[in-house]
Amino acid sequence: MQDLNPIAIELNERFRATAPTVFELLSELGKRIYLPKGILSQTAEASTKAHRFNATRAIAQQNDNMMHLAVSRELVPALPLEGIYGYAPVLGQPELREAWKTHLLKENPSLAEATLSLPIVTSGMTHGFSLLAELFVDSGDRLILPDKIWGNYRLIFQTKAEANLQTYPFFNATRGFNTHGFREILTNMTDEKLLILLNFPHNPTGYAINRTEAQRIVDAIVARADAGCRILVMIDDAYAGLWYDASVMHESLFGLLVGCHPNVVPVKIDGATKEEYAWGLRVAFISFGLEEVAMQPLEQKFSGLIRANTSGASQVSQTLILEAMKTPGYAEQKQRNYEILKARALKVKEIASDVRYAKLWEVYPSHAGYFTCLNLKSGDAEQVRQRLLEEHGIGTISLGETELRVAYSCLDESDIETVFRTIAEVIEDV
């Protein structure tokens, strides 16, 4: 095994002294990684002291401006040149990070008295999860997650990081979240280190937890931590804010986990992808419930990882998100989009749960997000999907043998009844 760089050794010692649980959760790569004191630090120093000529930045300038092409400049004329063409800081634009933290505090009342780090910007949520996998997952580490998941988790954590995935049934017998199964799988684990991944609003079902379920989840995690286990809890909040049912919790589970136990390190992964209706801009955030003394070495670790792969998220994407958040009318525009999605969700609930379809499918409970999921009582989900696509031009997603996911986020409300009627016709024909 390679010798550790002195900078990595120093960061690890800081963890041991200030946040031993974080240190114990680090992967071998996480212990090795560091940000070199090289070009980036020298460039940062020059930016404050080179008052005559700054010959450090790997950019081209002309007449005291960034060199650029007019054909691209004309597409975004209102933004400053630096905000379009410049390199973003490795951890993201400071103003955007502050703005997103303010957003999180506003949307999550449970964080009012909690410790929240300054969010780290990533190139989309997949990049965020990949960074966490690199920093915290060694081959064979156990990752606990439900049996119904976003498929990319397997690629990131199982295929790439070689984690040992342990699953439990997502739903209980009454079609609520399976808090008993979750607690049971935790209780049966004897590992000193565990990784947990939770996703609400849930993909693929659209399920959101209520306060009682949330507290039972936290209690189960604390009970395992009390037994001496160190736990990293990753909260996938891709669909945060898109709640359509008053009976569920309208904030992240993350807020209840922050500070719940010294052996528990919670991390929230969210983004502009869905919350800001900006899918292709690839801007997401990682936030920890850790004090600044622990975040300083952790940010250095993240800086090293980001520097070693993407070098940082897109500058123009970050600028667009930040400027949009500062623009008058921003909140009103978000609310209008939310109301459209809520109307679709309620229409789907009405149509898909119609008694005439009861013999064809069960509708999994859906309170939030983009999706509803049908559990077919007859017919193969993949065969139904193919027939819908080839014969009717309707795209859906098959999950396993019996489950069909419908994304109402991309359906006009007026088309929902047609879509579900056609699904029923195909099932009956199959």
FENSULZI-V803298 format. One record per residue. N is the residue number from 0. RES is the residue in one small letter. SS is DSSP state (~ for helix, > for strand, _ for the rest). PHI is phi in degrees with one decimal (none if undefined). OMEGA is omega in whole degrees, 0 to 359 (999 if undefined). Layout:
n:N res:RES ss:SS phi:PHI omega:OMEGA
n:N res:RES ss:SS phi:PHI omega:OMEGA
//
This chain:
n:0 res:m ss:_ phi:none omega:183
n:1 res:q ss:_ phi:-66.5 omega:176
n:2 res:d ss:_ phi:-69.5 omega:178
n:3 res:l ss:_ phi:-75.4 omega:173
n:4 res:n ss:_ phi:-66.1 omega:179
n:5 res:p ss:~ phi:-55.2 omega:179
n:6 res:i ss:~ phi:-67.1 omega:178
n:7 res:a ss:~ phi:-62.2 omega:179
n:8 res:i ss:~ phi:-60.6 omega:180
n:9 res:e ss:~ phi:-62.6 omega:179
n:10 res:l ss:~ phi:-62.4 omega:180
n:11 res:n ss:~ phi:-64.0 omega:178
n:12 res:e ss:~ phi:-66.9 omega:177
n:13 res:r ss:~ phi:-65.0 omega:176
n:14 res:f ss:~ phi:-63.0 omega:181
n:15 res:r ss:~ phi:-57.1 omega:184
n:16 res:a ss:~ phi:-81.5 omega:188
n:17 res:t ss:~ phi:-112.4 omega:183
n:18 res:a ss:_ phi:-147.3 omega:185
n:19 res:p ss:~ phi:-59.7 omega:178
n:20 res:t ss:~ phi:-63.7 omega:178
n:21 res:v ss:~ phi:-62.2 omega:180
n:22 res:f ss:~ phi:-60.9 omega:181
n:23 res:e ss:~ phi:-65.8 omega:179
n:24 res:l ss:~ phi:-83.6 omega:183
n:25 res:l ss:_ phi:-61.9 omega:172
n:26 res:s ss:_ phi:-75.3 omega:176
n:27 res:e ss:~ phi:-62.3 omega:175
n:28 res:l ss:~ phi:-64.6 omega:179
n:29 res:g ss:~ phi:-58.3 omega:178
n:30 res:k ss:~ phi:-75.1 omega:182
n:31 res:r ss:~ phi:-82.1 omega:192
n:32 res:i ss:_ phi:-71.9 omega:178
n:33 res:y ss:_ phi:-161.6 omega:175
n:34 res:l ss:_ phi:-101.5 omega:181
n:35 res:p ss:_ phi:-61.6 omega:174
n:36 res:k ss:_ phi:-87.5 omega:186
n:37 res:g ss:_ phi:-127.9 omega:187
n:38 res:i ss:~ phi:-58.8 omega:184
n:39 res:l ss:~ phi:-62.9 omega:181
n:40 res:s ss:~ phi:-68.4 omega:178
n:41 res:q ss:~ phi:-68.7 omega:177
n:42 res:t ss:~ phi:-65.9 omega:179
n:43 res:a ss:~ phi:-62.7 omega:179
n:44 res:e ss:~ phi:-64.7 omega:180
n:45 res:a ss:~ phi:-66.2 omega:182
n:46 res:s ss:~ phi:-63.8 omega:179
n:47 res:t ss:~ phi:-100.5 omega:186
n:48 res:k ss:~ phi:-116.2 omega:184
n:49 res:a ss:_ phi:-82.1 omega:186
n:50 res:h ss:_ phi:-81.9 omega:178
n:51 res:r ss:_ phi:-99.1 omega:181
n:52 res:f ss:_ phi:-136.9 omega:177
n:53 res:n ss:_ phi:-112.0 omega:182
n:54 res:a ss:_ phi:-106.8 omega:181
n:55 res:t ss:_ phi:-110.0 omega:189
n:56 res:r ss:_ phi:-79.4 omega:179
n:57 res:a ss:_ phi:-85.6 omega:176
n:58 res:i ss:_ phi:-134.6 omega:177
n:59 res:a ss:_ phi:-105.7 omega:179
n:60 res:q ss:> phi:-126.1 omega:179
n:61 res:q ss:> phi:-153.4 omega:180
n:62 res:n ss:_ phi:55.3 omega:178
n:63 res:d ss:_ phi:63.7 omega:175
n:64 res:n ss:> phi:-126.5 omega:175
n:65 res:m ss:> phi:-71.1 omega:176
n:66 res:m ss:_ phi:-66.5 omega:183
n:67 res:h ss:_ phi:-156.9 omega:176
n:68 res:l ss:_ phi:-102.8 omega:181
n:69 res:a ss:~ phi:-60.0 omega:183
n:70 res:v ss:~ phi:-63.9 omega:177
n:71 res:s ss:~ phi:-86.6 omega:178
n:72 res:r ss:~ phi:-59.3 omega:182
n:73 res:e ss:~ phi:-66.6 omega:179
n:74 res:l ss:~ phi:-79.4 omega:179
n:75 res:v ss:~ phi:-133.7 omega:188
n:76 res:p ss:_ phi:-70.0 omega:186
n:77 res:a ss:_ phi:-83.8 omega:185
n:78 res:l ss:_ phi:-89.3 omega:176
n:79 res:p ss:_ phi:-67.2 omega:182
n:80 res:l ss:~ phi:-57.8 omega:180
n:81 res:e ss:~ phi:-61.2 omega:181
n:82 res:g ss:~ phi:-72.8 omega:178
n:83 res:i ss:~ phi:-103.3 omega:192
n:84 res:y ss:~ phi:-103.3 omega:183
n:85 res:g ss:_ phi:-74.9 omega:174
n:86 res:y ss:_ phi:-78.0 omega:174
n:87 res:a ss:_ phi:-79.3 omega:173
n:88 res:p ss:_ phi:-55.9 omega:186
n:89 res:v ss:_ phi:-54.9 omega:182
n:90 res:l ss:_ phi:-90.4 omega:178
n:91 res:g ss:_ phi:109.7 omega:179
n:92 res:q ss:_ phi:-63.2 omega:182
n:93 res:p ss:~ phi:-55.0 omega:181
n:94 res:e ss:~ phi:-66.8 omega:177
n:95 res:l ss:~ phi:-67.1 omega:179
n:96 res:r ss:~ phi:-61.0 omega:178
n:97 res:e ss:~ phi:-65.6 omega:180
n:98 res:a ss:~ phi:-64.3 omega:180
n:99 res:w ss:~ phi:-70.5 omega:176
n:100 res:k ss:~ phi:-62.6 omega:177
n:101 res:t ss:~ phi:-59.6 omega:177
n:102 res:h ss:~ phi:-60.6 omega:181
n:103 res:l ss:~ phi:-64.4 omega:179
n:104 res:l ss:~ phi:-65.0 omega:179
n:105 res:k ss:~ phi:-70.1 omega:186
n:106 res:e ss:~ phi:-85.7 omega:184
n:107 res:n ss:_ phi:-129.3 omega:182
n:108 res:p ss:~ phi:-55.7 omega:181
n:109 res:s ss:~ phi:-65.1 omega:180
n:110 res:l ss:~ phi:-87.0 omega:185
n:111 res:a ss:_ phi:-56.3 omega:182
n:112 res:e ss:_ phi:-107.7 omega:184
n:113 res:a ss:_ phi:-99.3 omega:175
n:114 res:t ss:_ phi:-90.0 omega:180
n:115 res:l ss:_ phi:-130.7 omega:179
n:116 res:s ss:_ phi:-72.6 omega:170
n:117 res:l ss:_ phi:-72.8 omega:183
n:118 res:p ss:_ phi:-59.1 omega:175
n:119 res:i ss:> phi:-99.6 omega:181
n:120 res:v ss:> phi:-83.2 omega:176
n:121 res:t ss:> phi:-125.6 omega:181
n:122 res:s ss:_ phi:-85.1 omega:183
n:123 res:g ss:_ phi:91.2 omega:184
n:124 res:m ss:~ phi:-71.2 omega:177
n:125 res:t ss:~ phi:-59.9 omega:176
n:126 res:h ss:~ phi:-62.3 omega:179
n:127 res:g ss:~ phi:-60.3 omega:179
n:128 res:f ss:~ phi:-66.1 omega:179
n:129 res:s ss:~ phi:-63.7 omega:177
n:130 res:l ss:~ phi:-63.0 omega:179
n:131 res:l ss:~ phi:-63.9 omega:178
n:132 res:a ss:~ phi:-62.9 omega:180
n:133 res:e ss:~ phi:-65.5 omega:187
n:134 res:l ss:~ phi:-77.6 omega:190
n:135 res:f ss:~ phi:-124.2 omega:188
n:136 res:v ss:_ phi:-111.3 omega:169
n:137 res:d ss:_ phi:-104.7 omega:177
n:138 res:s ss:_ phi:-54.9 omega:179
n:139 res:g ss:_ phi:93.4 omega:176
n:140 res:d ss:_ phi:-61.0 omega:182
n:141 res:r ss:> phi:-87.5 omega:174
n:142 res:l ss:> phi:-115.8 omega:181
n:143 res:i ss:> phi:-97.9 omega:178
n:144 res:l ss:> phi:-155.2 omega:184
n:145 res:p ss:> phi:-73.9 omega:182
n:146 res:d ss:_ phi:-77.3 omega:177
n:147 res:k ss:_ phi:-109.2 omega:188
n:148 res:i ss:_ phi:-142.8 omega:166
n:149 res:w ss:_ phi:-69.2 omega:188
n:150 res:g ss:_ phi:-59.0 omega:182
n:151 res:n ss:~ phi:-66.5 omega:176
n:152 res:y ss:~ phi:-55.7 omega:182
n:153 res:r ss:~ phi:-64.9 omega:179
n:154 res:l ss:~ phi:-61.2 omega:186
n:155 res:i ss:~ phi:-70.7 omega:190
n:156 res:f ss:~ phi:-92.1 omega:182
n:157 res:q ss:~ phi:-90.8 omega:185
n:158 res:t ss:~ phi:-69.2 omega:182
n:159 res:k ss:~ phi:-82.3 omega:187
n:160 res:a ss:_ phi:-88.8 omega:178
n:161 res:e ss:_ phi:63.0 omega:173
n:162 res:a ss:_ phi:-71.4 omega:176
n:163 res:n ss:> phi:-94.4 omega:184
n:164 res:l ss:> phi:-78.9 omega:178
n:165 res:q ss:> phi:-118.3 omega:186
n:166 res:t ss:> phi:-115.0 omega:175
n:167 res:y ss:> phi:-136.0 omega:180
n:168 res:p ss:_ phi:-62.8 omega:182
n:169 res:f ss:_ phi:-64.8 omega:182
n:170 res:f ss:> phi:-99.5 omega:170
n:171 res:n ss:_ phi:-92.6 omega:186
n:172 res:a ss:_ phi:-65.4 omega:180
n:173 res:t ss:_ phi:-100.0 omega:178
n:174 res:r ss:_ phi:62.8 omega:166
n:175 res:g ss:_ phi:-103.1 omega:177
n:176 res:f ss:> phi:-64.5 omega:188
n:177 res:n ss:_ phi:-81.6 omega:181
n:178 res:t ss:~ phi:-64.6 omega:178
n:179 res:h ss:~ phi:-65.4 omega:179
n:180 res:g ss:~ phi:-64.0 omega:178
n:181 res:f ss:~ phi:-63.4 omega:180
n:182 res:r ss:~ phi:-64.6 omega:182
n:183 res:e ss:~ phi:-63.4 omega:181
n:184 res:i ss:~ phi:-67.7 omega:176
n:185 res:l ss:~ phi:-66.3 omega:182
n:186 res:t ss:~ phi:-61.9 omega:184
n:187 res:n ss:~ phi:-79.4 omega:179
n:188 res:m ss:_ phi:-82.0 omega:179
n:189 res:t ss:_ phi:-108.6 omega:182
n:190 res:d ss:_ phi:-64.3 omega:176
n:191 res:e ss:_ phi:-83.6 omega:178
n:192 res:k ss:> phi:-132.1 omega:177
n:193 res:l ss:> phi:-135.2 omega:174
n:194 res:l ss:> phi:-117.4 omega:179
n:195 res:i ss:> phi:-127.0 omega:177
n:196 res:l ss:> phi:-126.7 omega:180
n:197 res:l ss:> phi:-126.9 omega:187
n:198 res:n ss:> phi:-138.7 omega:175
n:199 res:f ss:_ phi:-140.3 omega:352
n:200 res:p ss:_ phi:-54.8 omega:194
n:201 res:h ss:_ phi:-91.9 omega:170
n:202 res:n ss:_ phi:-109.5 omega:27
n:203 res:p ss:_ phi:-106.1 omega:192
n:204 res:t ss:_ phi:-89.8 omega:187
n:205 res:g ss:_ phi:82.9 omega:181
n:206 res:y ss:_ phi:-72.5 omega:173
n:207 res:a ss:_ phi:-129.3 omega:184
n:208 res:i ss:_ phi:-84.8 omega:173
n:209 res:n ss:_ phi:-96.3 omega:184
n:210 res:r ss:~ phi:-62.3 omega:181
n:211 res:t ss:~ phi:-63.6 omega:178
n:212 res:e ss:~ phi:-61.9 omega:181
n:213 res:a ss:~ phi:-60.3 omega:182
n:214 res:q ss:~ phi:-67.2 omega:178
n:215 res:r ss:~ phi:-66.4 omega:176
n:216 res:i ss:~ phi:-62.9 omega:180
n:217 res:v ss:~ phi:-61.9 omega:181
n:218 res:d ss:~ phi:-60.6 omega:179
n:219 res:a ss:~ phi:-65.1 omega:179
n:220 res:i ss:~ phi:-66.7 omega:179
n:221 res:v ss:~ phi:-63.0 omega:179
n:222 res:a ss:~ phi:-60.8 omega:179
n:223 res:r ss:~ phi:-69.4 omega:178
n:224 res:a ss:~ phi:-66.1 omega:177
n:225 res:d ss:~ phi:-60.9 omega:180
n:226 res:a ss:_ phi:-81.3 omega:176
n:227 res:g ss:_ phi:102.4 omega:181
n:228 res:c ss:_ phi:-81.1 omega:174
n:229 res:r ss:> phi:-95.6 omega:192
n:230 res:i ss:> phi:-131.0 omega:169
n:231 res:l ss:> phi:-99.2 omega:180
n:232 res:v ss:> phi:-109.9 omega:179
n:233 res:m ss:> phi:-97.3 omega:181
n:234 res:i ss:> phi:-108.3 omega:179
n:235 res:d ss:> phi:-86.0 omega:181
n:236 res:d ss:_ phi:-109.7 omega:182
n:237 res:a ss:_ phi:-56.7 omega:186
n:238 res:y ss:_ phi:-108.5 omega:180
n:239 res:a ss:_ phi:-56.7 omega:178
n:240 res:g ss:_ phi:93.1 omega:183
n:241 res:l ss:_ phi:-97.4 omega:178
n:242 res:w ss:> phi:-102.2 omega:185
n:243 res:y ss:_ phi:-122.0 omega:185
n:244 res:d ss:_ phi:-128.2 omega:184
n:245 res:a ss:_ phi:-68.6 omega:184
n:246 res:s ss:_ phi:-80.3 omega:183
n:247 res:v ss:_ phi:-103.4 omega:181
n:248 res:m ss:_ phi:-75.3 omega:183
n:249 res:h ss:_ phi:-99.0 omega:172
n:250 res:e ss:_ phi:-160.6 omega:185
n:251 res:s ss:_ phi:-77.7 omega:172
n:252 res:l ss:_ phi:-61.5 omega:182
n:253 res:f ss:~ phi:-51.4 omega:184
n:254 res:g ss:~ phi:-61.2 omega:179
n:255 res:l ss:~ phi:-78.7 omega:183
n:256 res:l ss:~ phi:-89.1 omega:182
n:257 res:v ss:_ phi:-63.0 omega:178
n:258 res:g ss:_ phi:76.1 omega:184
n:259 res:c ss:_ phi:-70.6 omega:181
n:260 res:h ss:_ phi:-166.2 omega:180
n:261 res:p ss:_ phi:-60.3 omega:181
n:262 res:n ss:_ phi:-89.0 omega:183
n:263 res:v ss:> phi:-111.0 omega:176
n:264 res:v ss:> phi:-112.8 omega:179
n:265 res:p ss:> phi:-90.1 omega:177
n:266 res:v ss:> phi:-138.1 omega:183
n:267 res:k ss:> phi:-106.2 omega:177
n:268 res:i ss:> phi:-118.2 omega:180
n:269 res:d ss:> phi:-144.8 omega:181
n:270 res:g ss:> phi:-176.8 omega:176
n:271 res:a ss:~ phi:-74.0 omega:184
n:272 res:t ss:~ phi:-47.0 omega:179
n:273 res:k ss:~ phi:-97.8 omega:185
n:274 res:e ss:~ phi:-62.3 omega:182
n:275 res:e ss:_ phi:-107.5 omega:179
n:276 res:y ss:_ phi:54.5 omega:186
n:277 res:a ss:_ phi:-139.5 omega:190
n:278 res:w ss:~ phi:-59.4 omega:186
n:279 res:g ss:~ phi:-78.9 omega:178
n:280 res:l ss:~ phi:-74.2 omega:174
n:281 res:r ss:_ phi:56.5 omega:176
n:282 res:v ss:_ phi:-121.1 omega:178
n:283 res:a ss:> phi:-136.4 omega:187
n:284 res:f ss:> phi:-140.9 omega:172
n:285 res:i ss:> phi:-117.7 omega:180
n:286 res:s ss:> phi:-127.9 omega:179
n:287 res:f ss:> phi:-111.3 omega:172
n:288 res:g ss:_ phi:-93.2 omega:185
n:289 res:l ss:_ phi:-130.1 omega:176
n:290 res:e ss:_ phi:-68.8 omega:183
n:291 res:e ss:~ phi:-59.9 omega:182
n:292 res:v ss:~ phi:-63.0 omega:176
n:293 res:a ss:~ phi:-85.7 omega:182
n:294 res:m ss:~ phi:-72.0 omega:181
n:295 res:q ss:~ phi:-59.6 omega:176
n:296 res:p ss:~ phi:-68.3 omega:179
n:297 res:l ss:~ phi:-66.2 omega:177
n:298 res:e ss:~ phi:-64.0 omega:177
n:299 res:q ss:~ phi:-65.5 omega:176
n:300 res:k ss:~ phi:-63.8 omega:179
n:301 res:f ss:~ phi:-62.4 omega:179
n:302 res:s ss:~ phi:-59.9 omega:178
n:303 res:g ss:~ phi:-64.4 omega:179
n:304 res:l ss:~ phi:-63.9 omega:181
n:305 res:i ss:~ phi:-64.0 omega:178
n:306 res:r ss:~ phi:-59.0 omega:184
n:307 res:a ss:~ phi:-81.3 omega:178
n:308 res:n ss:_ phi:-122.8 omega:184
n:309 res:t ss:_ phi:-95.4 omega:186
n:310 res:s ss:_ phi:70.8 omega:177
n:311 res:g ss:_ phi:139.2 omega:180
n:312 res:a ss:_ phi:-74.4 omega:182
n:313 res:s ss:_ phi:-56.9 omega:179
n:314 res:q ss:~ phi:-65.0 omega:184
n:315 res:v ss:~ phi:-67.0 omega:177
n:316 res:s ss:~ phi:-63.0 omega:179
n:317 res:q ss:~ phi:-63.3 omega:180
n:318 res:t ss:~ phi:-63.7 omega:180
n:319 res:l ss:~ phi:-61.6 omega:180
n:320 res:i ss:~ phi:-63.6 omega:182
n:321 res:l ss:~ phi:-61.9 omega:182
n:322 res:e ss:~ phi:-65.0 omega:177
n:323 res:a ss:~ phi:-63.4 omega:181
n:324 res:m ss:~ phi:-65.2 omega:181
n:325 res:k ss:~ phi:-93.0 omega:187
n:326 res:t ss:_ phi:-83.0 omega:174
n:327 res:p ss:_ phi:-57.5 omega:181
n:328 res:g ss:_ phi:91.9 omega:182
n:329 res:y ss:~ phi:-58.2 omega:183
n:330 res:a ss:~ phi:-62.7 omega:180
n:331 res:e ss:~ phi:-65.2 omega:179
n:332 res:q ss:~ phi:-66.8 omega:177
n:333 res:k ss:~ phi:-62.9 omega:181
n:334 res:q ss:~ phi:-65.4 omega:178
n:335 res:r ss:~ phi:-62.9 omega:178
n:336 res:n ss:~ phi:-63.6 omega:178
n:337 res:y ss:~ phi:-60.1 omega:182
n:338 res:e ss:~ phi:-63.9 omega:177
n:339 res:i ss:~ phi:-64.1 omega:180
n:340 res:l ss:~ phi:-66.9 omega:178
n:341 res:k ss:~ phi:-62.9 omega:179
n:342 res:a ss:~ phi:-61.2 omega:177
n:343 res:r ss:~ phi:-65.4 omega:180
n:344 res:a ss:~ phi:-60.6 omega:180
n:345 res:l ss:~ phi:-68.0 omega:177
n:346 res:k ss:~ phi:-66.0 omega:178
n:347 res:v ss:~ phi:-60.8 omega:180
n:348 res:k ss:~ phi:-59.9 omega:180
n:349 res:e ss:~ phi:-65.5 omega:185
n:350 res:i ss:~ phi:-73.7 omega:185
n:351 res:a ss:~ phi:-64.9 omega:181
n:352 res:s ss:_ phi:-92.1 omega:179
n:353 res:d ss:_ phi:-59.0 omega:184
n:354 res:v ss:~ phi:-58.1 omega:182
n:355 res:r ss:~ phi:-66.5 omega:180
n:356 res:y ss:~ phi:-101.3 omega:187
n:357 res:a ss:_ phi:-60.0 omega:181
n:358 res:k ss:_ phi:-79.7 omega:185
n:359 res:l ss:_ phi:-99.5 omega:183
n:360 res:w ss:> phi:-155.6 omega:168
n:361 res:e ss:> phi:-105.8 omega:177
n:362 res:v ss:> phi:-95.1 omega:176
n:363 res:y ss:_ phi:-64.5 omega:179
n:364 res:p ss:_ phi:-56.2 omega:182
n:365 res:s ss:_ phi:-138.0 omega:183
n:366 res:h ss:_ phi:-121.9 omega:195
n:367 res:a ss:> phi:-164.8 omega:171
n:368 res:g ss:_ phi:79.5 omega:187
n:369 res:y ss:_ phi:-117.1 omega:198
n:370 res:f ss:> phi:-125.2 omega:160
n:371 res:t ss:> phi:-128.8 omega:184
n:372 res:c ss:> phi:-129.1 omega:180
n:373 res:l ss:> phi:-101.8 omega:174
n:374 res:n ss:> phi:-101.4 omega:187
n:375 res:l ss:> phi:-70.1 omega:179
n:376 res:k ss:_ phi:-88.7 omega:175
n:377 res:s ss:_ phi:-151.0 omega:180
n:378 res:g ss:_ phi:87.0 omega:179
n:379 res:d ss:_ phi:-90.6 omega:185
n:380 res:a ss:~ phi:-59.2 omega:180
n:381 res:e ss:~ phi:-68.4 omega:177
n:382 res:q ss:~ phi:-65.1 omega:177
n:383 res:v ss:~ phi:-61.6 omega:179
n:384 res:r ss:~ phi:-58.5 omega:181
n:385 res:q ss:~ phi:-65.2 omega:179
n:386 res:r ss:~ phi:-64.6 omega:178
n:387 res:l ss:~ phi:-59.2 omega:183
n:388 res:l ss:~ phi:-73.6 omega:187
n:389 res:e ss:~ phi:-74.8 omega:186
n:390 res:e ss:~ phi:-98.6 omega:185
n:391 res:h ss:~ phi:-127.8 omega:179
n:392 res:g ss:_ phi:67.4 omega:181
n:393 res:i ss:_ phi:-113.4 omega:180
n:394 res:g ss:_ phi:-97.3 omega:174
n:395 res:t ss:_ phi:-138.3 omega:179
n:396 res:i ss:> phi:-122.0 omega:175
n:397 res:s ss:> phi:-91.0 omega:180
n:398 res:l ss:> phi:-128.6 omega:184
n:399 res:g ss:_ phi:70.4 omega:186
n:400 res:e ss:_ phi:-82.5 omega:191
n:401 res:t ss:_ phi:-122.9 omega:189
n:402 res:e ss:> phi:-104.1 omega:181
n:403 res:l ss:> phi:-125.4 omega:181
n:404 res:r ss:> phi:-98.1 omega:178
n:405 res:v ss:> phi:-118.2 omega:178
n:406 res:a ss:> phi:-92.4 omega:180
n:407 res:y ss:~ phi:-75.0 omega:178
n:408 res:s ss:~ phi:-58.5 omega:182
n:409 res:c ss:~ phi:-111.4 omega:176
n:410 res:l ss:_ phi:-115.1 omega:171
n:411 res:d ss:_ phi:-65.3 omega:182
n:412 res:e ss:~ phi:-55.9 omega:183
n:413 res:s ss:~ phi:-70.3 omega:182
n:414 res:d ss:~ phi:-97.6 omega:187
n:415 res:i ss:~ phi:-62.6 omega:182
n:416 res:e ss:~ phi:-62.1 omega:179
n:417 res:t ss:~ phi:-62.0 omega:181
n:418 res:v ss:~ phi:-60.7 omega:183
n:419 res:f ss:~ phi:-72.7 omega:175
n:420 res:r ss:~ phi:-64.3 omega:180
n:421 res:t ss:~ phi:-69.0 omega:176
n:422 res:i ss:~ phi:-58.0 omega:180
n:423 res:a ss:~ phi:-63.0 omega:180
n:424 res:e ss:~ phi:-62.9 omega:180
n:425 res:v ss:~ phi:-66.6 omega:179
n:426 res:i ss:~ phi:-60.4 omega:181
n:427 res:e ss:~ phi:-63.8 omega:180
n:428 res:d ss:~ phi:-72.4 omega:179
n:429 res:v ss:_ phi:-65.6 omega:999
//
